[in-house]
Amino acid sequence: MSIDLQTVKKIASLSRISVTDAEAEAMVPELNNILGWVEQLGEVDVTGIEPMTAVIPNHQRLRQDVVTDGDVRDKVLANAPQAEHGFFAVPKVIE
């Protein structure tokens, strides 16, 4: 695949980037080099290699999903400037 000047201008337009003609001409070989590197990556033989999500093996240490402290509504509402019917009371913002 090859990138030409029109494609660079189209990409710049779609990404809402202002690019002069000189900048667009300078980007043509840069983008072609990048695509060449991507094509080289596609040639690498990866048979037998497991996909990975990180460079080092890591395991999430998950805790049990249990309630460890609850039933403290009165203590929490003690910090509220104003509480009504077991809830935080806030001033009306929209009429």
N, C-alpha and C positions, 0 to 999 in steps of 0.2 A: 504494500500500500504506500502511496506517495502523497504527500501534502503539497498543494500548490498555493500560490498567492491568494487566489479566490477563496480557498478553503480557510486560510488563516484569517482573512477578513470576515468570513461568515462566522467563524468561531468567536472572534472578537465582538462581532455584533450581537451574537446570542448571549455572550457573557457580559454584555454592556460595558466593554472596555474600549476606551478611545485609543486607537493605534494609528500612528502615521504610516504612510506608505513605506518609508525607510525602515521603520520598526517591523512592519509586517514582512518585508523582504528579508530582514535579518532572522525572523522567526521561522521561516520556511526550512532552512537546513537544520535548525535546532529541533524542530518538531519531527522532521524526518529521521534524525539521529535517535530520538526517543522511541519512535516506532520501530526502528531497527533493533534497539535493545529489547523491546517487548517481543519481537519476532525471535530473537536469539533465546529468550527465556522459554518460548514455546517449543524449541527444539531439544530442551533438556529432557533426558529420559528419567521419569519419576515413577516408573513401575516398581511396586513393592514398597513405596514410601508412604507412610500414613500421613494424612493431612494433619496439621497442627494449628492450634490457636495461639500458642505462645512459644517462645524460643526455649524456655525451660519447662519441664513438666511441673505443673502445679495443680493442686487439688483444692477445691473449695471446702473449707471447714464449716459445715452448716450445723447450726444448733437445732434442737428440737423446737418446733413451733408450738410452744405452750405459753400460757399466761403465767408470768412469774410474779407479778404484782398487779393487783387490781383492787377494785372496791375502795378507791381512795378519792372519790369524787369530792367529799367534803373538804379534804386537805387541799385539793387542787383549787376548788372554788374559794378557799380562804384567801388566795392570792388575787382574786379578781377584784377590780374596783367596784363592780356591781354584779350581783348574781340574782337571777330570778328563776324560780321553779327548777333548780338544779342545773342551770345553764349559765354561761357568761351572757351578761346583758350588755349590748352595745348600742350607741345612739343611732337613730335612723339616719341614713345617708341620703336616700332617694325618697322624695315625697310621692 
